[in-house]
Amino acid sequence: MQPQPLIEALAIEKFYEAPGENRIQVIAPLDLAIRPGQIVALLGPSGSGKSTLLRMLTGLSQPSAGKILRNGVETKDPGNLAIVFQSFALFPWLTVQENVEAPLEARGVNKIERAERSRRALDVVGLDGFEAAYPKELSGGMKQRVGFARALVVEPEVLFMDEPFSALDVLTAENLRNQVTELWADKKLPTQAIFIVTHNIEEAVLLADRIIVLGRNPGRIRTDFEVELAQPRDRKSPPFVGYVDYIYRVLTQPDADPGRLPSASPKRELHQMLPHVRPGGIAGLLELLPDPGQHADLYRLADDLGLELDEILPVVEAAALLGFLTVKEGDVEMTALGYRFANADILHQKVFFREAAVQHVILIDRIRRALETKSDHRVPDEFFHDFLDEHFSEDETKRQLETAILWGRYSELFDYDAAQKRFFLTEPDPPAAHA
């Protein structure tokens, strides 16, 4: 039997009235429970309402409809909660200890107890000895540790964190994540649960016991699952990579069925999902990447192109699926095959794409094999439709077939007769790419 939720949202939604009878729906009705003993991570694309949901759960904003229970009781009182923000939000005129004491002072705690509890909180985050320092004397990582100490000093039932590591450099952020994980595992954090909003997929899989992924327009829960990996977690392990890939797929396929969670086995999925991108987009992305052996930061690449991360991810996923690049810890690197594809003429680009698609894309390989088996080299699309709709929704099945047709035509593997709804082989076969 699961323990009673510390915070439970029942059919909460957020909307704003608009002229006439319309309204702007930000968060669709949803249910969500935060239970003791868990780190919960909330992911979602930009505009999905992550911060809006956090504000409703913490009482900073009231839902337009639905209700929120705290320890089983409906109330608008936020209770004993604390929030760590992306910005450090320290008072520059106060010392480190005075900054940490500030929430206790606001609650009327006496001076002796404030001093004792603040020193204890600073010791937990590794800042003992810096009590008399001012924020301007601290590094970014140390300032965020002060923010953690200030949140922990009130001993909150639930510690909320809103992108707490995003303003830090990579190494500092990694150290702080590791410290939070260790303190939580050792039960040294004076809180019963942690709720973290993040845009970093690997960060969520590293930290969380449970991950919630939001969709947008309006914000809604697309998937909510437990992360069944022991701590500490290995980024390179197949199960870890499986969770990351699953979340990428959910984020980059907003209209698709989220599908099943990855198994612990790294076996190839029989219902592999094709990213809905054009071959020209893949070629264009590869032209922007440095030569093989050099990495490009995925987040910086998206920023340089003026795109949101979830806009570029499908192209990256498609190129990785075809073996043209690799993705590791937020970095992309073009493979030797990707380099040859990007620098080939149009004819040979099609040949490289053809061979990669047959080797790596299950649906395209099955279509090609079925066509070669038939004496007239023609197969109705209904055959593949039946295969796909065991795993995908009706709309996603159609999109999968549309993408397969696009890729098949581009690479001259096969063509499609829309009037008769049949695939057929193209002749003659293109030359091999190895010449």
Backbone hydrogen bonds in HBPLUS format (Angstrom, degrees):
<---DONOR---> <-ACCEPTOR-->    atom                        ^
c    i                          cat <-CA-CA->   ^        H-A-AA   ^      H-
h    n   atom  resd res      DA  || num        DHA   H-A  angle D-A-AA Bond
n    s   type  num  typ     dist DA aas  dist angle  dist       angle   num
A0006-LEU N   A0034-ILE O   2.77 MM  28  5.80 143.3  1.90 152.9 162.9     1
A0071-ASN N   A0006-LEU O   2.96 MM  65  4.83 145.2  2.08 118.6 129.1     2
A0007-ILE N   A0034-ILE O   3.36 MM  27  5.26 161.0  2.40 138.7 143.9     3
A0034-ILE N   A0007-ILE O   2.82 MM  27  5.26 166.3  1.83 163.4 166.1     4
A0008-GLU N   A0069-LEU O   2.84 MM  61  5.02 156.6  1.90 147.2 150.6     5
A0069-LEU N   A0008-GLU O   2.75 MM  61  5.02 167.8  1.76 153.7 156.0     6
A0009-ALA N   A0032-LEU O   2.66 MM  23  5.02 171.0  1.66 163.3 165.3     7
A0032-LEU N   A0009-ALA O   3.01 MM  23  5.02 154.9  2.07 134.5 138.3     8
A0010-LEU N   A0067-LYS O   2.89 MM  57  5.42 171.7  1.89 172.9 174.0     9
A0067-LYS N   A0010-LEU O   3.11 MM  57  5.42 158.8  2.16 144.6 150.3    10
A0012-ILE N   A0030-LEU O   3.07 MM  18  5.56 135.7  2.28 160.1 147.0    11
A0030-LEU N   A0012-ILE O   3.04 MM  18  5.56 142.3  2.19 134.7 144.5    12
A0013-GLU N   A0065-ALA O   3.18 MM  52  5.48 143.2  2.33 138.1 135.6    13
A0064-SER N   A0013-GLU O   2.82 MM  51  5.76 141.9  1.96 151.5 160.5    14
A0014-LYS N   A0027-ILE O   3.06 MM  13  4.82 156.2  2.12 123.0 129.0    15
A0026-VAL N   A0014-LYS O   2.81 MM  12  5.41 150.1  1.90 146.3 155.5    16
A0027-ILE N   A0014-LYS O   3.02 MM  13  4.82 165.1  2.04 134.4 138.4    17
A0016-TYR N   A0024-ILE O   2.81 MM   8  5.04 152.5  1.88 138.3 147.3    18
A0024-ILE N   A0016-TYR O   2.68 MM   8  5.04 159.0  1.72 159.8 159.9    19
A0018-ALA N   A0022-ASN O   3.16 MM   4  5.38 155.8  2.22 136.2 130.5    20
A0219-GLY N   A0026-VAL O   2.77 MM 193  5.94 168.0  1.78 145.6 143.7    21
A0028-ALA N   A0219-GLY O   2.78 MM 191  5.75 163.2  1.81 153.7 158.3    22
A0037-GLY N   A0192-GLN O   2.70 MM 155  5.74 167.3  1.71 167.3 167.5    23
A0194-ILE N   A0038-GLN O   3.08 MM 156  6.52 161.6  2.11 149.0 153.7    24
A0209-ASP N   A0039-ILE O   2.81 MM 170  5.25 156.2  1.86 139.5 147.1    25
A0210-ARG N   A0039-ILE O   3.22 MM 171  6.50 145.9  2.34 161.1 160.4    26
A0040-VAL N   A0194-ILE O   2.76 MM 154  6.12 167.6  1.77 161.5 162.2    27
A0196-ILE N   A0040-VAL O   2.80 MM 156  6.21 163.5  1.83 164.4 169.7    28
A0041-ALA N   A0210-ARG O   2.92 MM 169  6.36 161.9  1.95 157.9 162.8    29
A0212-ILE N   A0041-ALA O   2.85 MM 171  6.19 164.0  1.87 167.2 172.7    30
A0042-LEU N   A0196-ILE O   2.79 MM 154  6.14 156.5  1.84 157.4 160.9    31
A0198-THR N   A0042-LEU O   3.11 MM 156  6.25 168.0  2.12 161.0 160.8    32
A0043-LEU N   A0212-ILE O   2.84 MM 169  6.17 168.9  1.85 166.9 170.8    33
A0214-LEU N   A0043-LEU O   2.83 MM 171  6.18 161.9  1.86 143.9 148.5    34
A0048-SER N   A0045-PRO O   3.13 MM   3  5.69 141.1  2.29 144.9 140.9    35
A0053-LEU N   A0049-GLY O   2.90 MM   4  6.03 158.0  1.95 150.3 155.2    36
A0054-LEU N   A0050-LYS O   3.00 MM   4  6.31 158.5  2.05 148.0 154.3    37
A0055-ARG N   A0051-SER O   2.92 MM   4  6.11 159.0  1.96 147.4 152.9    38
A0056-MET N   A0052-THR O   3.09 MM   4  6.38 149.4  2.18 144.3 152.1    39
A0057-LEU N   A0053-LEU O   2.98 MM   4  6.25 159.9  2.02 153.0 158.4    40
A0058-THR N   A0054-LEU O   2.97 MM   4  6.17 144.1  2.10 149.0 158.5    41
A0060-LEU N   A0055-ARG O   2.89 MM   5  4.89 121.8  2.23 150.4 156.0    42
A0061-SER N   A0055-ARG O   3.10 MM   6  5.28 144.3  2.23 122.4 116.5    43
A0059-GLY N   A0056-MET O   3.27 MM   3  5.15 151.8  2.36  96.5 104.8    44
A0075-THR N   A0068-ILE O   3.41 MM   7  6.69 158.9  2.46 169.9 167.9    45
A0070-ARG N   A0073-VAL O   2.82 MM   3  5.25 163.2  1.84 140.8 139.9    46
A0073-VAL N   A0070-ARG O   3.17 MM   3  5.25 163.5  2.20 105.1 110.2    47
A0081-LEU N   A0079-GLY O   3.11 MM   2  5.87 123.7  2.44 107.3  91.8    48
A0157-GLU N   A0080-ASN O   2.86 MM  77  5.90 155.0  1.92 161.1 164.6    49
A0160-PHE N   A0082-ALA O   2.80 MM  78  6.01 171.6  1.81 166.8 164.1    50
A0084-VAL N   A0160-PHE O   2.77 MM  76  6.25 149.4  1.86 147.7 157.6    51
A0162-ASP N   A0084-VAL O   2.85 MM  78  6.22 163.4  1.88 167.9 173.1    52
A0094-LEU N   A0091-PHE O   3.13 MM   3  5.59 165.0  2.16 117.3 122.0    53
A0099-ASN N   A0095-THR O   2.85 MM   4  6.07 152.4  1.93 150.9 158.4    54
A0096-VAL N   A0133-ALA O   2.76 MM  37  5.69 138.4  1.93 162.6 173.8    55
A0100-VAL N   A0096-VAL O   3.08 MM   4  6.36 155.3  2.14 148.7 155.0    56
A0097-GLN N   A0131-GLU O   3.01 MM  34  4.72 166.5  2.03 139.0 134.5    57
A0101-GLU N   A0097-GLN O   2.88 MM   4  6.11 146.9  1.99 145.6 155.5    58
A0102-ALA N   A0098-GLU O   3.10 MM   4  6.10 126.9  2.39 137.9 149.4    59
A0102-ALA N   A0099-ASN O   3.33 MM   3  5.28 141.9  2.49  94.0 104.2    60
A0104-LEU N   A0101-GLU O   2.91 MM   3  5.32 122.6  2.24 113.1 128.7    61
A0105-GLU N   A0101-GLU O   2.90 MM   4  6.14 156.0  1.96 158.4 166.0    62
A0106-ALA N   A0102-ALA O   3.00 MM   4  6.26 155.0  2.07 151.2 158.0    63
A0107-ARG N   A0104-LEU O   3.05 MM   3  5.04 133.3  2.28  93.9 107.2    64
A0109-VAL N   A0104-LEU O   3.05 MM   5  5.43 169.2  2.06 152.2 148.6    65
A0108-GLY N   A0105-GLU O   3.00 MM   3  5.07 161.1  2.04 105.5 110.9    66
A0114-ARG N   A0110-ASN O   2.92 MM   4  6.11 156.3  1.98 154.4 162.3    67
A0115-ALA N   A0111-LYS O   3.00 MM   4  6.18 164.2  2.02 151.3 154.4    68
A0116-GLU N   A0112-ILE O   3.09 MM   4  6.34 160.9  2.13 147.8 152.9    69
A0117-ARG N   A0113-GLU O   2.94 MM   4  6.08 170.8  1.95 154.8 157.1    70
A0118-SER N   A0114-ARG O   2.91 MM   4  5.98 158.9  1.96 151.7 157.9    71
A0119-ARG N   A0115-ALA O   3.07 MM   4  6.15 160.6  2.11 145.2 150.2    72
A0120-ARG N   A0116-GLU O   3.08 MM   4  6.27 150.2  2.18 142.0 150.5    73
A0121-ALA N   A0117-ARG O   2.98 MM   4  6.20 153.1  2.06 144.8 151.5    74
A0122-LEU N   A0118-SER O   2.91 MM   4  6.14 157.3  1.97 149.4 155.6    75
A0123-ASP N   A0119-ARG O   2.98 MM   4  6.10 145.9  2.10 138.9 148.0    76
A0124-VAL N   A0120-ARG O   3.12 MM   4  6.39 148.0  2.23 140.7 148.6    77
A0125-VAL N   A0121-ALA O   3.29 MM   4  6.65 151.8  2.37 146.5 152.1    78
A0127-LEU N   A0122-LEU O   2.75 MM   5  5.00 168.9  1.77 156.0 152.2    79
A0126-GLY N   A0123-ASP O   3.18 MM   3  5.03 159.1  2.23  99.9 105.7    80
A0130-PHE N   A0127-LEU O   3.07 MM   3  5.66 156.3  2.13 140.4 140.7    81
A0133-ALA N   A0130-PHE O   3.12 MM   3  5.30 158.8  2.16 109.8 116.4    82
A0137-GLU N   A0134-TYR O   2.86 MM   3  5.56 158.4  1.91 125.7 132.8    83
A0138-LEU N   A0135-PRO O   3.01 MM   3  5.34 167.8  2.03 117.5 120.8    84
A0143-LYS N   A0139-SER O   2.92 MM   4  6.20 154.5  1.99 152.7 160.1    85
A0144-GLN N   A0140-GLY O   3.05 MM   4  6.34 155.4  2.11 147.8 154.0    86
A0145-ARG N   A0141-GLY O   3.04 MM   4  6.31 143.1  2.18 138.3 148.7    87
A0146-VAL N   A0142-MET O   3.01 MM   4  6.37 146.8  2.12 144.6 153.1    88
A0147-GLY N   A0143-LYS O   3.04 MM   4  6.45 149.7  2.13 142.1 150.6    89
A0148-PHE N   A0144-GLN O   2.91 MM   4  6.30 148.5  2.01 144.9 153.2    90
A0149-ALA N   A0145-ARG O   2.87 MM   4  6.16 163.1  1.90 150.8 155.1    91
A0150-ARG N   A0146-VAL O   2.83 MM   4  6.06 157.2  1.88 152.4 158.5    92
A0151-ALA N   A0147-GLY O   3.09 MM   4  6.30 144.3  2.23 139.3 148.3    93
A0151-ALA N   A0148-PHE O   3.09 MM   3  5.14 122.0  2.44  95.5 110.2    94
A0152-LEU N   A0148-PHE O   2.85 MM   4  6.10 156.3  1.90 153.7 161.0    95
A0153-VAL N   A0149-ALA O   2.93 MM   4  5.92 137.8  2.11 146.5 155.7    96
A0155-GLU N   A0152-LEU O   2.83 MM   3  5.17 160.7  1.87 116.2 121.7    97
A0192-GLN N   A0157-GLU O   2.89 MM  35  5.15 139.5  2.06 121.5 133.9    98
A0193-ALA N   A0157-GLU O   3.19 MM  36  6.62 128.6  2.47 146.1 158.3    99
A0159-LEU N   A0193-ALA O   2.92 MM  34  6.34 163.3  1.95 154.8 156.5   100
A0195-PHE N   A0159-LEU O   2.91 MM  36  6.23 161.2  1.94 150.1 153.9   101
A0161-MET N   A0195-PHE O   2.83 MM  34  6.20 153.4  1.90 156.7 157.8   102
A0197-VAL N   A0161-MET O   2.75 MM  36  6.15 164.1  1.78 167.3 172.1   103
A0163-GLU N   A0197-VAL O   2.83 MM  34  5.57 155.9  1.89 145.1 150.0   104
A0168-LEU N   A0165-PHE O   3.22 MM   3  5.55 164.2  2.25 113.8 117.9   105
A0173-ALA N   A0169-ASP O   2.90 MM   4  6.04 166.5  1.92 162.6 167.0   106
A0174-GLU N   A0170-VAL O   2.98 MM   4  6.16 155.7  2.04 145.9 152.8   107
A0175-ASN N   A0171-LEU O   2.96 MM   4  6.22 158.1  2.00 148.8 154.3   108
A0176-LEU N   A0172-THR O   2.99 MM   4  6.24 160.2  2.03 152.0 157.1   109
A0177-ARG N   A0173-ALA O   2.92 MM   4  6.15 158.6  1.97 150.6 156.6   110
A0178-ASN N   A0174-GLU O   3.01 MM   4  6.23 164.5  2.04 149.8 153.7   111
A0179-GLN N   A0175-ASN O   2.95 MM   4  6.19 151.4  2.04 143.7 152.0   112
A0180-VAL N   A0176-LEU O   2.90 MM   4  6.15 161.3  1.93 153.1 157.2   113
A0181-THR N   A0177-ARG O   2.97 MM   4  6.23 161.8  2.00 153.0 157.9   114
A0182-GLU N   A0178-ASN O   2.94 MM   4  6.17 160.2  1.98 148.5 153.7   115
A0183-LEU N   A0179-GLN O   2.87 MM   4  6.04 167.6  1.88 155.2 158.7   116
A0184-TRP N   A0180-VAL O   2.92 MM   4  6.02 155.7  1.98 146.6 153.5   117
A0185-ALA N   A0181-THR O   2.92 MM   4  6.08 161.7  1.95 147.4 152.8   118
A0186-ASP N   A0182-GLU O   2.90 MM   4  6.05 151.0  1.99 147.5 155.4   119
A0188-LYS N   A0183-LEU O   2.86 MM   5  5.09 168.9  1.87 157.8 157.8   120
A0187-LYS N   A0184-TRP O   3.08 MM   3  4.99 158.3  2.13 102.4 108.3   121
A0191-THR N   A0189-LEU O   2.78 MM   2  5.58 140.4  1.94 103.6  93.0   122
A0204-ALA N   A0200-ASN O   3.13 MM   4  6.44 153.8  2.20 149.0 155.4   123
A0205-VAL N   A0201-ILE O   3.10 MM   4  6.48 159.9  2.14 153.1 158.0   124
A0206-LEU N   A0202-GLU O   2.82 MM   4  5.98 149.8  1.91 149.5 158.4   125
A0207-LEU N   A0203-GLU O   3.04 MM   4  6.15 157.0  2.09 149.6 154.3   126
A0208-ALA N   A0204-ALA O   2.87 MM   4  5.51 162.7  1.90 150.3 156.2   127
A0227-VAL N   A0209-ASP O   2.85 MM  18  5.15 167.4  1.86 127.1 130.1   128
A0211-ILE N   A0225-PHE O   2.87 MM  14  5.60 161.3  1.90 165.9 170.4   129
A0225-PHE N   A0211-ILE O   3.02 MM  14  5.60 160.5  2.06 154.4 157.5   130
A0213-VAL N   A0223-THR O   2.91 MM  10  5.39 166.8  1.92 159.1 161.7   131
A0222-ARG N   A0213-VAL O   2.80 MM   9  5.69 164.2  1.83 159.8 165.2   132
A0215-GLY N   A0220-ARG O   2.72 MM   5  5.23 156.8  1.78 152.7 161.0   133
A0220-ARG N   A0215-GLY O   3.22 MM   5  5.23 145.4  2.35 119.2 122.9   134
A0237-SER N   A0234-ASP O   3.17 MM   3  5.49 161.3  2.21 111.7 117.4   135
A0241-VAL N   A0237-SER O   3.01 MM   4  6.29 170.1  2.02 163.4 165.9   136
A0242-GLY N   A0238-PRO O   2.81 MM   4  5.94 146.0  1.92 146.1 156.4   137
A0243-TYR N   A0239-PRO O   3.06 MM   4  6.41 153.2  2.13 149.1 153.8   138
A0244-VAL N   A0240-PHE O   3.07 MM   4  6.43 164.4  2.10 154.4 158.6   139
A0245-ASP N   A0241-VAL O   2.87 MM   4  6.05 165.7  1.89 152.8 156.6   140
A0246-TYR N   A0242-GLY O   2.95 MM   4  6.10 154.7  2.02 145.2 152.4   141
A0247-ILE N   A0243-TYR O   3.01 MM   4  6.30 161.0  2.05 153.8 157.7   142
A0248-TYR N   A0244-VAL O   2.92 MM   4  6.18 163.1  1.95 154.1 159.3   143
A0249-ARG N   A0245-ASP O   2.93 MM   4  6.14 156.4  1.99 146.6 152.9   144
A0250-VAL N   A0246-TYR O   2.98 MM   4  6.32 155.5  2.04 147.8 154.3   145
A0251-LEU N   A0247-ILE O   2.91 MM   4  6.13 162.2  1.94 155.9 160.4   146
A0252-THR N   A0248-TYR O   2.87 MM   4  5.99 150.9  1.96 150.2 158.3   147
A0253-GLN N   A0249-ARG O   2.95 MM   4  5.81 125.1  2.26 142.6 152.5   148
A0256-ALA N   A0253-GLN O   3.10 MM   3  5.42 158.7  2.15 113.4 120.1   149
A0277-VAL N   A0275-PRO O   3.06 MM   2  5.85 126.2  2.36 108.0  92.8   150
A0281-GLY N   A0278-ARG O   2.97 MM   3  5.30 129.9  2.23 105.9 118.9   151
A0282-ILE N   A0278-ARG O   3.32 MM   4  6.78 147.8  2.43 147.3 156.0   152
A0282-ILE N   A0279-PRO O   3.11 MM   3  5.11 120.2  2.49  95.0 109.6   153
A0283-ALA N   A0279-PRO O   3.01 MM   4  6.35 163.5  2.04 155.7 159.3   154
A0284-GLY N   A0280-GLY O   2.90 MM   4  6.07 155.9  1.96 142.9 150.1   155
A0285-LEU N   A0281-GLY O   3.00 MM   4  6.18 153.9  2.07 142.7 148.8   156
A0286-LEU N   A0282-ILE O   3.07 MM   4  6.35 164.4  2.10 153.1 156.8   157
A0287-GLU N   A0283-ALA O   3.11 MM   4  6.36 147.1  2.22 146.4 154.7   158
A0288-LEU N   A0285-LEU O   2.96 MM   3  5.34 145.1  2.08 107.7 118.2   159
A0289-LEU N   A0286-LEU O   3.17 MM   3  5.27 153.1  2.24 103.1 111.0   160
A0294-GLN N   A0291-ASP O   3.16 MM   3  6.00 146.2  2.28 146.4 150.5   161
A0296-ALA N   A0332-VAL O   2.90 MM  36  5.29 146.2  2.01 148.5 159.3   162
A0332-VAL N   A0296-ALA O   2.82 MM  36  5.29 162.4  1.85 150.8 156.0   163
A0301-LEU N   A0297-ASP O   2.85 MM   4  6.04 156.3  1.90 153.7 161.3   164
A0298-LEU N   A0330-GLY O   2.84 MM  32  5.58 166.8  1.85 159.0 162.5   165
A0302-ALA N   A0298-LEU O   3.04 MM   4  6.26 159.9  2.08 146.2 150.6   166
A0303-ASP N   A0299-TYR O   3.03 MM   4  6.26 155.9  2.09 142.0 149.0   167
A0304-ASP N   A0300-ARG O   2.80 MM   4  6.03 157.7  1.85 152.4 158.3   168
A0305-LEU N   A0301-LEU O   3.10 MM   4  6.31 142.7  2.25 142.8 152.1   169
A0307-LEU N   A0302-ALA O   2.86 MM   5  5.07 169.1  1.87 156.7 153.1   170
A0306-GLY N   A0303-ASP O   3.00 MM   3  4.97 154.5  2.06 101.7 109.8   171
A0311-GLU N   A0308-GLU O   2.94 MM   3  5.28 153.5  2.01 109.8 118.6   172
A0312-ILE N   A0309-LEU O   3.21 MM   3  5.49 132.3  2.45 103.8 115.0   173
A0313-LEU N   A0309-LEU O   3.05 MM   4  6.13 142.9  2.19 152.6 163.4   174
A0316-VAL N   A0312-ILE O   3.12 MM   4  6.42 161.5  2.15 155.0 160.8   175
A0317-GLU N   A0313-LEU O   2.76 MM   4  5.92 163.0  1.79 159.5 164.4   176
A0318-ALA N   A0314-PRO O   2.93 MM   4  6.09 153.7  2.00 141.9 148.5   177
A0319-ALA N   A0315-VAL O   2.98 MM   4  6.21 164.0  2.01 150.4 154.3   178
A0320-ALA N   A0316-VAL O   2.91 MM   4  6.10 155.2  1.97 149.7 156.9   179
A0321-LEU N   A0317-GLU O   2.87 MM   4  6.03 152.7  1.95 144.2 152.0   180
A0322-LEU N   A0318-ALA O   3.10 MM   4  6.36 148.5  2.21 146.1 153.4   181
A0324-PHE N   A0319-ALA O   2.84 MM   5  5.16 149.3  1.94 168.5 160.0   182
A0323-GLY N   A0320-ALA O   3.04 MM   3  5.02 152.8  2.12 100.7 109.3   183
A0335-THR N   A0324-PHE O   3.01 MM  11  5.41 170.3  2.02 124.0 127.2   184
A0326-THR N   A0333-GLU O   2.84 MM   7  5.33 153.1  1.91 146.3 154.8   185
A0333-GLU N   A0326-THR O   2.96 MM   7  5.33 151.6  2.04 148.2 155.1   186
A0328-LYS N   A0331-ASP O   2.83 MM   3  5.24 164.0  1.86 154.1 159.6   187
A0331-ASP N   A0328-LYS O   2.91 MM   3  5.24 161.7  1.94 117.3 123.4   188
A0339-TYR N   A0335-THR O   2.91 MM   4  6.22 149.6  2.00 147.7 156.2   189
A0340-ARG N   A0336-ALA O   3.04 MM   4  6.34 156.5  2.09 145.7 151.3   190
A0341-PHE N   A0337-LEU O   2.91 MM   4  6.16 158.6  1.96 150.5 156.8   191
A0342-ALA N   A0338-GLY O   2.88 MM   4  6.04 165.7  1.90 149.8 153.5   192
A0343-ASN N   A0339-TYR O   3.06 MM   4  6.15 144.4  2.19 143.8 152.4   193
A0344-ALA N   A0341-PHE O   3.37 MM   3  5.34 165.1  2.39 103.4 107.7   194
A0349-GLN N   A0345-ASP O   2.83 MM   4  6.01 143.8  1.96 155.4 167.4   195
A0350-LYS N   A0346-ILE O   3.22 MM   4  6.49 153.5  2.29 146.6 151.5   196
A0351-VAL N   A0347-LEU O   3.35 MM   4  6.72 145.0  2.48 136.2 145.6   197
A0352-PHE N   A0348-HIS O   2.93 MM   4  6.17 164.4  1.95 151.6 154.3   198
A0353-PHE N   A0349-GLN O   2.93 MM   4  6.09 161.8  1.97 148.8 154.4   199
A0354-ARG N   A0350-LYS O   2.83 MM   4  5.98 152.1  1.91 141.0 149.1   200
A0355-GLU N   A0351-VAL O   3.07 MM   4  6.34 166.5  2.09 155.9 156.6   201
A0356-ALA N   A0352-PHE O   3.04 MM   4  6.20 158.7  2.09 148.4 154.7   202
A0357-ALA N   A0353-PHE O   2.84 MM   4  5.98 157.7  1.89 151.5 157.8   203
A0358-VAL N   A0354-ARG O   3.05 MM   4  6.28 164.0  2.07 153.7 157.3   204
A0359-GLN N   A0355-GLU O   3.12 MM   4  6.18 152.0  2.20 138.8 146.4   205
A0360-HIS N   A0356-ALA O   2.92 MM   4  5.96 154.7  1.98 151.1 157.1   206
A0361-VAL N   A0357-ALA O   2.88 MM   4  5.09 155.4  1.95 136.6 142.7   207
A0365-ASP N   A0361-VAL O   3.02 MM   4  6.18 161.9  2.05 156.5 162.3   208
A0366-ARG N   A0362-ILE O   2.93 MM   4  6.15 154.0  1.99 151.1 158.3   209
A0367-ILE N   A0363-LEU O   2.97 MM   4  6.24 158.2  2.02 151.5 157.2   210
A0368-ARG N   A0364-ILE O   3.00 MM   4  6.17 168.6  2.01 152.0 155.0   211
A0369-ARG N   A0365-ASP O   2.96 MM   4  6.13 164.6  1.98 148.6 153.0   212
A0370-ALA N   A0366-ARG O   2.94 MM   4  6.05 163.1  1.96 149.1 153.8   213
A0371-LEU N   A0367-ILE O   3.02 MM   4  6.21 158.8  2.07 151.4 156.9   214
A0372-GLU N   A0368-ARG O   3.03 MM   4  6.26 153.8  2.10 149.5 156.6   215
A0373-THR N   A0369-ARG O   3.05 MM   4  6.25 139.0  2.23 142.9 153.7   216
A0374-LYS N   A0370-ALA O   3.26 MM   4  6.53 149.9  2.36 147.4 153.2   217
A0377-HIS N   A0374-LYS O   3.17 MM   3  4.87 151.7  2.25  95.0 103.5   218
A0425-LEU N   A0377-HIS O   3.25 MM  48  5.78 146.3  2.37 151.6 158.6   219
A0379-VAL N   A0423-PHE O   3.00 MM  44  5.26 154.6  2.07 138.8 146.3   220
A0423-PHE N   A0379-VAL O   2.78 MM  44  5.26 164.3  1.80 161.6 156.5   221
A0383-PHE N   A0380-PRO O   3.28 MM   3  6.03 153.3  2.36 116.8 121.3   222
A0381-ASP N   A0421-LYS O   2.95 MM  40  5.81 168.3  1.97 142.5 142.9   223
A0384-PHE N   A0381-ASP O   3.12 MM   3  5.48 119.9  2.50 105.8 118.5   224
A0385-HIS N   A0381-ASP O   2.88 MM   4  6.11 150.3  1.97 150.5 160.4   225
A0386-ASP N   A0382-GLU O   2.94 MM   4  6.09 158.0  1.98 147.9 151.0   226
A0388-LEU N   A0384-PHE O   2.91 MM   4  6.15 156.1  1.97 149.1 154.9   227
A0389-ASP N   A0385-HIS O   2.93 MM   4  6.06 163.4  1.96 157.0 160.7   228
A0391-HIS N   A0388-LEU O   2.86 MM   3  5.68 164.9  1.89 126.8 131.7   229
A0392-PHE N   A0388-LEU O   3.04 MM   4  6.12 145.7  2.16 146.5 155.9   230
A0397-THR N   A0393-SER O   2.85 MM   4  6.00 153.9  1.92 150.3 157.8   231
A0398-LYS N   A0394-GLU O   3.17 MM   4  6.46 157.9  2.22 148.3 152.9   232
A0399-ARG N   A0395-ASP O   3.07 MM   4  6.38 155.1  2.13 145.3 152.5   233
A0400-GLN N   A0396-GLU O   2.80 MM   4  6.04 153.6  1.87 152.1 159.1   234
A0401-LEU N   A0397-THR O   3.09 MM   4  6.36 161.1  2.12 149.7 153.8   235
A0402-GLU N   A0398-LYS O   2.91 MM   4  6.14 155.9  1.97 147.5 154.8   236
A0403-THR N   A0399-ARG O   2.95 MM   4  6.14 157.6  2.00 147.9 153.0   237
A0404-ALA N   A0400-GLN O   2.96 MM   4  6.19 158.7  2.00 147.1 153.5   238
A0405-ILE N   A0401-LEU O   2.89 MM   4  6.09 155.2  1.95 149.5 155.9   239
A0406-LEU N   A0402-GLU O   3.00 MM   4  6.23 159.2  2.05 144.7 150.3   240
A0407-TRP N   A0403-THR O   2.91 MM   4  6.17 166.6  1.93 156.5 159.0   241
A0408-GLY N   A0404-ALA O   2.80 MM   4  5.86 156.6  1.86 145.8 153.4   242
A0409-ARG N   A0405-ILE O   2.88 MM   4  5.98 163.5  1.91 152.9 156.5   243
A0410-TYR N   A0406-LEU O   3.06 MM   4  6.18 163.6  2.09 145.6 150.7   244
A0411-SER N   A0407-TRP O   3.08 MM   4  6.20 163.4  2.10 147.6 151.5   245
A0413-LEU N   A0408-GLY O   2.93 MM   5  5.03 148.0  2.03 150.8 154.0   246
A0412-GLU N   A0409-ARG O   3.10 MM   3  4.89 153.4  2.18  98.7 106.9   247
A0415-ASP N   A0424-PHE O   2.77 MM   9  5.41 167.3  1.78 166.8 171.3   248
A0424-PHE N   A0415-ASP O   2.99 MM   9  5.41 157.3  2.04 137.1 138.6   249
A0417-ASP N   A0422-ARG O   2.76 MM   5  5.24 172.0  1.77 164.6 166.0   250
A0421-LYS N   A0417-ASP O   2.69 MM   4  5.49 118.0  2.07 141.9 160.5   251
A0422-ARG N   A0417-ASP O   3.15 MM   5  5.24 151.3  2.24 134.4 141.5   252
